[in-house]
Amino acid sequence: MSEAALDARISLTRGTLQVDVSLAAARGEVIGILGPNGGGKTSTVLALAGVLPLEEGHVVVSGTTWETAGGPRRLPEQRSVGLMLADALLFPHLRAIDNVAYGPRSRGVPARAARTRARQELARVGLGDLVDARPSELSSGQAARVALARALAADPDLFLLDEPLSALDPETRARTRSELARRLRDYGGVTVLVTHDPLDALTLADRLVFVEAGAVTQVGTPSEVLREPRTPYVATVVGLNLYAAQADSHEVLTLAGGTPLIVGESPLGQVWAAVSPHAVVLHRERPEGSSRNVWAMRVTEVTLRGQSARVSLTEPLELIAEVTLASVAALGIQVGSHLWASVKATEVSTYPR
């Protein structure tokens, strides 16, 4: 990575949660922060923005120290930060162009120059024909794009997005995600994106940082994380079953609780074992055939996802299968159903812990 434009260590206590998160990013890079609710994601963003003071650590942006614990500290209004939230928070009495011009105007840019810049930013997010519209006349997706234009019109060194697309319906979200991706490609500062949505993270971020219980548990590019998730939460985000295991042979693993798992080949010692939900086959009766991993299981949850369903199973291990709706009907799958699940040894990938 080139010289860091963001160098931060966020260490603070919020309620019962101790947050200790380090971030580094190059200019033009998008960092995606993911994690369970209450894990420290929003606290990290609020500390970068200056809303929460640090107990330890530092925030350095583009070579300028914004904060050191116990030392000088820039207030939120003194930091070159753009912010985009789930709620667009547009001024209802101002037209789109004046909402966007508010950013540069707040930085001391003269009114005419600010409105010129606002017009340019609205055109860049595909709203050049709606410069005179008021927020009540905009769709939710259009309002989100006005908020995006407003945040970037002030040329911030750091752009913070906290669940920016979560309030949008799926179709609007997809369109707005595309607009956001295109605009971020042209933004020269550092972007920090907090999201629960794996698709947002995988399509918008250059690098992913997973924060669980206040600590960083995995950092990597989207392809690295997809290939080798390192916690059960990360595996859930990327859609895999993940198990901590002990490999005393190259073909047989022992999972927590003593359940054996047959694999094609594994390194010895402590390993992770990952299984795609698509590799799990469900049956009414015990199957005959080549699958070497077969378990009698109970259905705990069925979630529809378009033309497929994710089926959560338990006993003797926790397992998620992804099957067609036709299979749900044919097998009579519902919560409480008892089924057999099978996984071929060659469908299990393993890597060291």
C-alpha positions in Angstrom: 0.0 0.0 0.0 1.2 3.5 -0.8 1.8 6.1 2.0 -1.2 6.0 4.4 -3.7 8.9 4.1 -5.5 7.5 7.1 -3.6 6.2 10.2 -5.8 5.6 13.2 -6.0 3.7 16.4 -9.4 4.0 18.0 -9.3 3.0 21.7 -12.2 4.0 23.9 -14.8 2.6 26.3 -18.5 2.9 25.4 -20.8 1.4 28.0 -19.5 -2.0 28.7 -17.7 -2.3 25.3 -14.0 -1.7 25.1 -13.2 -0.7 21.5 -9.6 -1.0 20.2 -9.5 -0.8 16.4 -6.6 0.2 14.1 -7.2 1.4 10.6 -4.8 2.4 7.8 -5.7 3.3 4.2 -4.2 4.9 1.1 -5.6 7.9 -0.7 -8.5 6.8 -2.9 -9.1 3.6 -0.9 -12.5 2.4 0.4 -12.4 0.5 3.7 -15.4 -1.5 4.6 -16.1 -2.1 8.3 -18.4 -5.0 9.1 -19.4 -6.7 12.4 -22.4 -7.7 14.5 -24.6 -5.1 16.3 -22.9 -3.6 19.3 -19.5 -4.7 18.1 -17.9 -1.2 17.8 -18.4 -0.2 14.2 -20.3 3.0 14.8 -18.2 3.9 17.8 -15.2 3.7 15.5 -16.8 6.1 12.9 -17.9 8.5 15.6 -14.4 8.7 17.0 -12.9 9.3 13.5 -15.5 12.2 13.1 -14.5 13.6 16.5 -17.8 13.0 18.2 -16.3 10.5 20.7 -12.9 11.3 22.3 -10.1 8.8 22.4 -8.9 7.2 25.6 -5.8 5.9 23.8 -4.6 6.0 20.2 -4.5 8.7 17.5 -6.1 9.9 14.3 -3.9 11.1 11.5 -5.4 12.1 8.1 -3.3 13.1 5.1 -0.3 13.7 7.3 -2.2 16.0 9.8 -2.8 14.9 13.3 -6.5 15.3 14.2 -6.2 13.8 17.7 -3.9 12.1 20.0 -5.1 10.7 23.3 -4.4 13.2 26.1 -3.0 15.7 23.5 -4.4 18.2 21.0 -7.8 17.3 19.6 -9.7 18.8 16.6 -13.4 19.3 17.2 -15.8 17.7 14.7 -16.3 21.0 12.9 -12.6 21.4 12.5 -12.1 18.0 10.8 -12.3 17.7 7.0 -15.0 15.0 7.1 -17.9 14.1 4.8 -20.7 12.1 6.4 -23.5 10.0 4.8 -26.1 8.1 6.9 -29.1 5.9 6.3 -31.3 9.0 6.7 -30.4 11.6 4.1 -31.1 14.4 6.6 -31.7 17.0 3.8 -32.9 20.5 4.8 -36.6 20.3 3.8 -36.9 24.0 3.0 -33.9 24.0 0.6 -33.8 22.9 -3.0 -31.4 20.1 -4.0 -28.8 22.6 -5.3 -28.8 24.6 -2.0 -28.7 21.4 0.1 -25.5 20.4 -1.8 -24.1 24.0 -1.7 -24.4 24.0 2.1 -21.3 21.8 2.4 -18.8 24.1 0.6 -20.6 27.2 2.0 -19.9 25.9 5.5 -16.2 25.7 4.6 -16.2 29.4 3.6 -16.7 29.1 -0.2 -18.6 32.1 -1.7 -22.2 31.5 -2.6 -21.9 31.6 -6.4 -18.9 29.2 -6.4 -20.6 26.9 -3.9 -23.7 26.7 -6.2 -21.6 26.0 -9.2 -19.9 23.2 -7.4 -23.2 21.9 -6.2 -24.6 21.8 -9.8 -21.5 19.8 -10.9 -21.8 17.3 -8.0 -25.5 16.7 -8.7 -24.7 16.1 -12.3 -22.0 13.5 -11.3 -24.6 11.5 -9.4 -27.2 11.7 -12.2 -29.4 14.4 -10.8 -28.5 17.3 -13.1 -32.2 17.7 -14.0 -33.4 17.9 -10.4 -31.3 20.8 -9.1 -34.4 22.8 -8.2 -36.3 19.9 -6.6 -37.1 20.1 -2.9 -36.6 17.0 -0.7 -40.4 16.3 -0.6 -40.3 15.9 -4.4 -37.4 13.4 -4.4 -37.6 9.6 -4.2 -35.6 7.9 -1.4 -32.9 6.9 -3.8 -32.7 10.5 -5.2 -32.5 11.9 -1.7 -29.6 9.5 -0.9 -27.7 10.7 -4.0 -28.3 14.4 -3.0 -26.8 13.5 0.4 -23.8 11.9 -1.3 -23.3 15.0 -3.5 -23.5 17.2 -0.4 -21.0 15.2 1.5 -18.4 15.3 -1.3 -19.0 18.8 -2.5 -16.8 20.1 0.4 -13.8 18.0 -0.8 -13.4 16.2 2.6 -10.1 14.3 3.3 -12.2 11.6 5.0 -15.6 10.3 3.9 -17.6 8.3 6.5 -20.6 6.3 5.5 -22.6 4.6 8.2 -25.2 2.2 6.7 -25.9 4.7 3.9 -28.2 2.4 1.9 -30.0 0.5 4.6 -33.2 2.5 4.4 -33.7 1.9 0.7 -35.9 -0.8 -0.9 -33.9 -3.5 -2.8 -34.4 -2.1 -6.3 -33.6 1.5 -5.3 -30.6 0.2 -3.2 -29.1 -1.6 -6.2 -29.3 1.6 -8.4 -28.0 3.8 -5.6 -25.1 1.4 -4.9 -24.1 1.7 -8.6 -24.1 5.5 -8.4 -22.2 5.4 -5.2 -19.5 3.0 -6.6 -19.1 5.2 -9.7 -18.7 8.4 -7.6 -16.3 6.8 -5.1 -14.0 5.8 -8.0 -13.4 9.5 -8.7 -13.0 10.6 -5.0 -9.4 11.2 -4.0 -9.8 10.9 -0.2 -10.2 7.9 2.1 -13.6 6.3 2.4 -14.7 4.4 5.5 -17.9 2.4 4.9 -19.9 0.8 7.8 -22.4 -1.7 6.6 -24.2 -5.0 7.5 -24.8 -5.8 3.9 -22.3 -8.2 2.4 -23.1 -7.0 -1.2 -22.4 -3.4 -0.2 -19.1 -4.4 1.3 -18.0 -6.8 -1.4 -18.8 -4.5 -4.3 -17.8 -1.1 -2.8 -14.8 -1.7 -0.6 -11.2 -2.3 -1.6 -10.4 -3.8 1.8 -12.6 -5.3 4.6 -12.1 -4.8 8.3 -14.2 -7.0 10.6 -14.9 -5.7 14.1 -16.3 -8.1 16.7 -16.6 -7.3 20.4 -14.6 -4.1 19.9 -11.6 -5.8 18.3 -10.5 -6.4 14.7 -10.8 -10.1 13.9 -9.9 -10.1 10.2 -8.6 -7.8 7.6 -8.3 -8.5 3.9 -9.4 -7.8 0.4 -12.9 -9.1 -0.6 -11.3 -12.0 -2.5 -9.1 -12.9 0.5 -12.0 -12.9 2.9 -14.2 -14.9 0.6 -11.4 -17.5 0.2 -10.5 -17.8 3.9 -12.9 -16.4 6.5 -11.4 -16.6 10.0 -14.4 -16.3 12.3 -17.9 -17.8 12.3 -19.3 -14.2 11.9 -17.1 -13.5 8.8 -18.1 -16.9 7.4 -21.8 -16.0 7.8 -21.2 -12.6 6.0 -19.6 -14.3 3.0 -22.2 -17.2 3.1 -20.1 -20.1 4.3 -20.3 -22.7 7.1 -17.1 -22.5 9.1 -15.8 -24.8 11.8 -12.7 -24.7 14.0 -11.2 -28.2 13.8 -8.3 -30.4 14.8 -6.6 -32.4 12.0 -4.7 -35.4 13.3 -4.7 -36.9 9.8 -4.9 -35.4 6.4 -8.4 -36.7 5.7 -10.2 -36.7 9.1 -10.9 -33.6 11.2 -12.4 -33.4 14.6 -14.8 -30.6 15.2 -15.7 -29.0 18.6 -17.8 -31.5 20.5 -16.1 -34.4 18.8 -18.0 -34.6 15.5 -15.7 -36.1 12.8 -15.5 -34.4 9.3 -14.1 -36.2 6.3 -12.2 -34.0 3.9 -10.2 -34.5 0.7 -7.0 -33.2 2.1 -6.1 -31.0 5.0 -3.0 -29.6 6.7 -2.3 -31.1 10.1 -2.9 -29.3 13.4 -5.5 -26.6 14.1 -7.5 -25.7 11.0 -10.6 -24.0 9.7 -13.0 -26.1 7.7 -15.4 -24.2 5.3 -18.4 -25.7 3.5 -20.6 -23.8 1.0 -24.3 -24.0 1.7 -24.7 -25.0 -1.9 -22.6 -28.1 -1.2 -25.0 -29.4 1.4 -27.6 -31.9 0.1 -30.7 -32.6 2.0 -32.6 -36.0 2.0 -35.7 -37.5 3.6 -34.0 -40.8 4.1 -30.3 -41.7 4.8 -28.6 -41.3 1.5 -26.7 -44.0 -0.3 -23.8 -42.9 -2.5 -20.4 -41.2 -2.5 -20.9 -38.6 0.2 -18.7 -39.5 3.2 -20.2 -36.9 5.6 -23.8 -37.8 6.5 -25.8 -36.5 9.5 -29.3 -36.8 10.9 -30.4 -33.2 11.6 -33.3 -31.0 12.7 -34.4 -27.9 10.8 -34.3 -24.7 13.0 -35.0 -22.0 10.4 -36.0 -21.6 6.8 -35.4 -18.2 5.1 -36.6 -17.5 1.5 -34.1 -15.7 -0.8 -35.6 -15.2 -4.2 -36.0 -18.6 -5.9 -34.0 -20.4 -3.2 -34.1 -21.0 0.5 -31.5 -21.1 3.3 -32.2 -23.9 5.7 -30.5 -23.8 9.1 -30.0 -27.2 10.7 -28.7 -28.4 14.0 -27.4 -31.6 15.8 -24.7 -32.8 15.7 -23.4 -29.5 14.3 -24.7 -26.2 13.1 -25.1 -26.3 9.3 -26.7 -24.1 6.6 -27.9 -25.5 3.3 -29.1 -23.5 0.3 -31.7 -25.4 -1.8 -34.3 -24.5 -4.4 -37.9 -23.8 -3.5 -38.8 -27.0 -5.4 -36.7 -28.9 -2.9 -38.4 -27.2 0.0 -41.7 -28.4 -1.3 -40.6 -31.9 -2.3 -38.9 -32.6 1.0 -41.6 -30.9 3.1 -39.0 -28.7 4.8 -40.2 -26.7 7.7 -39.0 -25.7 11.2 -38.8 -28.9 13.3 -38.4 -31.3 10.3 -36.0 -34.1 10.7 -33.8 -34.6 7.6 -30.5 -36.1 6.5 -27.7 -33.8 5.3 -24.7 -34.9 3.3 -21.5 -33.2 2.1 -18.9 -34.7 -0.1 -15.3 -34.7 1.3 -14.1 -32.8 -1.7 -16.5 -30.0 -1.0 -14.8 -29.1 2.3 -12.0 -26.6 2.1 -9.4 -26.4 4.9 -6.7 -23.9 5.9 -4.6 -23.3 9.0 -5.9 -21.3 11.9 
